[in-house]
Amino acid sequence: MIIEKIKYTALLIGLFQIAKVDWQKRKIPNRYLKELLLWKGMLFIMEETVFLQRFCVLDFQPMIIGFLCGGGILLTCYIVTKRRIGAGDVKLFAVIGLYVGAESVLRIIAFSFLTAFLFVVIKLVLEKVDLKEQIPLGPFAFGTVMIEIFLF
């Protein structure tokens, strides 16, 4: 369906911008997250009213559950690790959950953390690393979302 392709294209473009900034500055700007939310809202309304010609409250359910799973898991990590995970990462995975739903966001979280962990291990082996160095999750989330979209 055309809306699905537009939705995932908007998500990937937004995530690419986020990944780039997060890699350089170790910060996820709210501006990009707001843009992704705006795109999702417009596409949802367009899909419901134009393509399906109906509007049903139940259609919100997968989005809300994905949002709560993505944001909830990272929020728990944020609290448990005493802010070692950035608030931008919490918001990022909540927005990703809004786009892809609960099942996919769980896979994305797991593989994002796995690839970030592998990156850190390789970096530790190859060079001396400060253990307090911040690791940007945005690039790993972007790569994992790309794999999720194209494989699942």
Buried (B, 14 or more C-beta within 10 A) or exposed (E): EEBEEBBBEBBBBBBBBBBBBBEEEBBBBEEBBEBBBEBBEEBBEBBBEEEEEEEEEEEEEBBEBBBBBBBBBBBEBBEEEEEEBBBBBBBBBBBBBBBBBBEBBBBBBEBBBEBBEEBBEEEEEEEEEEEEEEBBBBBBBBBBBBBBBEEE
